[in-house]
């Protein structure tokens, strides 16, 4: 049984046909003895890839394909990396999904695919200028749940920041699937963005505010 309805599939086919430029590869990590939601996440990835000739999927076994997991910095599953493909070469912006991208987060995956295909984050010029000045690694983890309507905005902004710098990596983390991380980072509500382990931002905030938090984390 398809997870994407026939009506939604037709809509997405048209959206992809109109808006995709470069090809996009969805790199998904699962395992033979599949984790909770691994099977459904894999199905989502494969169904999305079937909607456009410009989208492909590549599935790896987290336990067997250790070199690939290390190359994509995958330490937990299910995991998805959204990668731009140009002339057979990968452009990995560091955009990651950990946990099933269901509910509102399905929209995040679709919008990320379009951004990555175009190679354009859509951030404000002043934000791009500030990000270009970043000289230290930055890791953003955005904790979400599928029923949170505000989480999409927080994840999308983190992923857009990652597109602007090779030093920035941004993860969506499904809070219920990774309770040990939710406990570690004191996630009592979502979205909650954790930057470099030390700086936290509650809620979906405007671009300048998250940028200020990122700069705070770099200085910490």
C-alpha positions in Angstrom: 0.0 0.0 0.0 1.4 3.4 -1.0 2.1 5.9 1.7 1.7 8.8 -0.7 -1.9 9.1 -1.9 -2.7 9.1 -5.6 -3.8 12.7 -5.5 -0.7 13.9 -3.7 1.5 11.9 -6.1 0.0 13.6 -9.1 0.4 17.0 -7.4 4.1 16.3 -6.6 4.8 15.0 -10.1 3.7 18.4 -11.5 5.6 20.3 -8.8 8.8 18.5 -9.5 8.4 18.8 -13.3 8.0 22.6 -13.0 10.6 23.3 -10.3 13.5 20.8 -10.4 16.7 21.9 -12.1 19.6 19.6 -11.2 19.1 16.0 -10.2 18.7 15.1 -6.5 19.6 11.8 -4.8 18.0 10.7 -1.6 20.5 8.6 0.3 18.7 6.5 2.9 20.2 4.3 5.7 18.3 1.4 7.2 19.3 -2.2 8.2 18.2 -5.7 7.5 16.6 -6.1 10.9 14.8 -2.8 10.4 14.4 -0.4 13.2 11.1 1.2 14.1 9.9 3.3 11.1 12.9 2.2 8.9 10.6 0.3 6.6 8.1 3.2 6.3 11.0 5.7 5.8 12.4 3.6 3.0 9.0 3.4 1.4 8.6 7.2 1.5 12.0 7.7 -0.1 11.3 5.2 -2.9 7.9 6.6 -3.6 9.2 10.2 -3.8 12.0 9.0 -6.1 9.4 7.4 -8.4 7.7 10.8 -8.9 10.4 12.4 -11.1 13.2 11.2 -13.4 15.4 13.9 -11.7 15.1 12.2 -8.3 16.9 8.9 -7.4 17.2 6.9 -4.2 20.1 5.0 -2.9 19.5 2.6 0.1 22.3 1.5 2.4 22.4 -1.0 5.2 23.7 0.8 8.3 25.3 -2.3 9.7 26.9 -3.6 6.5 27.7 -0.4 4.6 29.9 1.2 7.4 32.1 3.1 4.9 29.1 4.8 3.4 27.6 5.6 6.8 30.9 7.2 7.9 31.1 9.1 4.6 27.7 10.6 5.1 28.2 11.0 8.9 25.3 8.8 9.8 25.3 7.6 13.3 21.6 6.6 13.8 18.7 5.4 11.7 16.4 5.8 9.9 18.4 8.5 8.1 18.1 10.4 4.9 20.7 12.7 3.2 19.4 15.0 0.5 22.2 15.4 -2.1 22.5 17.5 -5.3 23.8 15.7 -8.4 25.5 17.6 -11.2 27.3 15.7 -14.0 27.4 12.6 -11.8 29.1 14.5 -9.0 27.6 14.8 -5.5 27.1 18.1 -3.8 26.3 17.3 -0.2 25.0 20.3 1.8 24.9 18.4 5.1 21.1 18.2 5.1 19.9 15.2 7.1 16.7 13.7 8.4 16.9 11.3 11.3 13.6 9.6 11.9 10.6 9.2 9.6 9.7 12.5 7.8 6.0 12.0 8.2 3.2 14.4 9.0 4.3 18.0 8.5 7.9 16.9 8.0 6.9 15.3 4.7 6.5 18.8 3.3 10.0 19.7 4.6 11.5 16.9 2.5 9.7 18.0 -0.6 10.7 21.6 -0.2 14.3 20.7 0.6 14.4 18.6 -2.6 13.4 21.7 -4.6 16.0 23.9 -2.9 18.8 21.4 -3.3 17.9 20.9 -7.0 18.1 24.7 -7.6 21.2 25.0 -5.4 19.7 28.1 -3.8 18.8 28.6 -0.1 16.6 31.6 -0.6 18.1 33.2 2.5 18.3 37.0 2.9 21.5 38.6 1.5 22.6 39.8 4.9 22.2 36.3 6.3 24.3 34.9 3.4 27.0 37.4 4.1 27.0 36.6 7.8 27.2 32.8 7.1 30.1 33.4 4.7 32.1 34.8 7.6 31.7 31.6 9.7 35.0 29.9 10.1 34.2 27.1 12.6 32.1 24.0 12.3 28.4 24.4 13.2 26.0 21.5 13.9 22.3 22.3 14.2 19.9 19.6 15.5 16.2 20.5 15.2 14.0 18.3 17.3 10.5 17.7 15.9 7.4 15.6 16.1 5.2 14.8 13.0 2.2 16.6 14.4 4.0 19.9 15.1 2.9 22.6 12.5 5.8 24.9 13.5 8.6 22.4 13.2 8.7 22.5 9.4 9.7 26.2 9.5 12.5 25.5 12.0 13.9 22.6 10.1 13.7 24.4 6.8 15.6 27.4 8.1 18.3 25.1 9.6 18.7 23.3 6.3 18.9 26.6 4.4 21.7 27.7 6.6 23.5 24.4 5.9 23.2 25.1 2.1 25.2 28.3 2.6 28.3 26.9 4.2 30.3 23.7 4.1 31.0 24.2 7.8 27.3 24.0 8.7 25.4 20.7 9.1 21.7 20.6 9.9 19.7 17.6 11.2 16.0 17.0 11.6 15.7 14.7 14.6 12.3 13.1 15.4 12.1 13.5 19.1 10.0 10.4 19.9 12.2 8.0 17.9 15.4 9.1 19.7 14.3 9.6 23.3 17.9 9.4 24.6 18.8 12.5 22.5 15.6 14.2 23.6 16.6 13.6 27.2 20.2 14.6 26.7 19.1 18.0 25.2 16.2 18.5 27.5 13.6 18.5 24.8 10.3 19.2 26.5 8.6 20.9 23.6 9.2 21.2 19.9 10.7 22.6 17.8 13.9 22.9 19.8 17.1 23.7 18.0 20.4 22.7 19.5 23.5 24.4 18.1 26.9 22.9 18.8 25.6 21.1 21.9 25.6 24.3 24.0 23.1 26.9 22.6 19.4 26.2 22.4 16.5 27.9 20.6 12.9 27.2 21.4 10.2 27.4 18.8 10.3 28.4 15.1 12.0 31.8 15.0 12.7 34.4 12.3 15.9 34.1 10.2 17.8 36.9 12.1 17.2 35.4 15.5 18.4 31.9 14.6 21.4 33.5 12.9 22.2 35.4 16.1 22.0 32.1 18.0 24.3 30.5 15.5 26.8 33.3 15.9 26.5 32.9 19.7 27.3 29.2 19.5 30.4 29.9 17.4 31.7 32.4 19.9 30.9 30.1 22.9 
